[in-house]
């Protein structure tokens, strides 16, 4: 049996919150509830004087990888609406290969 998941490339996430809104609308969640929540880290000044900050999308327990959409052959709502194309859906083994190629800024979510 193939395991599917989401891969987040945090290097390219722009913090637009489109994933949050798309997911909340798809799941019909009320305000203050999230299927995916964008965490904002920073900004902070690094030792070399430059600034750094990160956006990290984190699925919640409401996330079922949009099982109904996937069953119809569609992408999960967060993947479809990610403006930076920083979220990918697919088999875990394929995502692991992509993650290894991209580096430390990636993470994988399994429901």
Legacy VTK file of the C-alpha trace (Angstrom):
# vtk DataFile Version 3.0
C-alpha trace
ASCII
DATASET POLYDATA
POINTS 111 float
0.000 0.000 0.000
1.355 3.402 -0.995
1.517 6.117 1.658
0.779 9.670 0.514
1.730 12.942 2.156
2.559 16.604 1.738
6.008 18.103 1.272
6.586 21.718 2.276
9.521 23.628 0.779
9.863 26.303 3.450
12.580 28.103 1.525
9.981 29.256 -1.002
6.918 29.781 1.221
6.088 33.493 1.046
3.678 33.587 3.986
0.630 34.466 1.857
-1.760 32.299 3.962
-3.506 30.955 0.818
-3.097 27.396 2.089
-4.886 28.292 5.330
-7.829 29.916 3.595
-8.180 27.225 0.942
-8.144 24.483 3.565
-10.536 26.235 5.932
-12.983 26.859 3.087
-12.715 23.275 1.833
-13.330 21.826 5.300
-15.966 24.486 6.079
-14.235 25.331 9.363
-15.293 28.348 11.449
-12.994 31.305 12.103
-10.205 30.407 14.503
-10.048 26.771 13.377
-7.458 25.529 10.915
-6.770 22.486 8.784
-3.340 23.941 8.107
-1.816 26.839 10.037
1.039 29.013 8.835
3.592 29.642 11.575
5.759 32.743 11.308
9.257 32.639 12.787
11.177 35.877 13.008
12.421 38.082 11.663
15.647 38.038 13.651
19.054 39.545 13.043
21.756 36.994 12.296
25.336 37.288 13.554
26.449 38.601 10.157
23.934 41.475 10.403
21.493 40.135 7.814
17.865 39.432 8.685
16.194 36.037 8.527
12.617 34.861 8.899
10.699 31.744 7.959
7.135 30.713 7.253
6.254 27.123 8.097
2.883 25.610 7.089
1.779 23.034 9.663
-1.218 20.724 9.094
-3.526 20.192 12.076
-5.512 17.134 13.106
-8.315 18.300 10.798
-6.131 17.592 7.748
-7.144 14.438 5.878
-5.145 15.392 2.753
-8.459 16.386 1.139
-9.412 12.729 0.724
-12.550 13.624 -1.220
-10.631 15.794 -3.702
-7.852 13.214 -4.122
-10.444 10.491 -4.715
-11.732 12.571 -7.653
-8.182 12.865 -9.031
-7.661 16.431 -7.804
-4.865 17.929 -5.713
-5.419 18.781 -2.042
-6.785 22.297 -1.686
-3.630 23.697 -0.032
-1.466 22.382 -2.888
-3.788 23.786 -5.556
-3.898 27.251 -3.993
-0.247 27.645 -2.921
0.862 30.733 -4.834
4.568 29.896 -4.443
4.062 26.217 -5.376
5.874 25.381 -2.145
3.533 22.485 -1.250
3.538 19.171 -3.106
1.337 16.085 -2.707
2.441 12.587 -3.634
3.686 9.165 -2.605
6.048 9.268 0.364
8.917 7.597 -1.503
8.768 10.212 -4.297
8.519 13.085 -1.813
11.535 11.743 0.100
13.636 11.821 -3.087
12.538 15.397 -3.856
13.205 16.413 -0.259
16.737 14.982 -0.386
17.435 17.012 -3.545
16.141 20.273 -2.063
17.873 20.306 1.310
17.179 21.195 4.902
14.354 23.662 4.294
11.837 20.900 3.447
9.526 18.888 5.656
7.033 16.080 5.016
3.604 15.624 6.602
1.776 12.312 6.863
-1.801 12.237 8.181
LINES 1 112
111 0 1 2 3 4 5 6 7 8 9 10 11 12 13 14 15 16 17 18 19 20 21 22 23 24 25 26 27 28 29 30 31 32 33 34 35 36 37 38 39 40 41 42 43 44 45 46 47 48 49 50 51 52 53 54 55 56 57 58 59 60 61 62 63 64 65 66 67 68 69 70 71 72 73 74 75 76 77 78 79 80 81 82 83 84 85 86 87 88 89 90 91 92 93 94 95 96 97 98 99 100 101 102 103 104 105 106 107 108 109 110
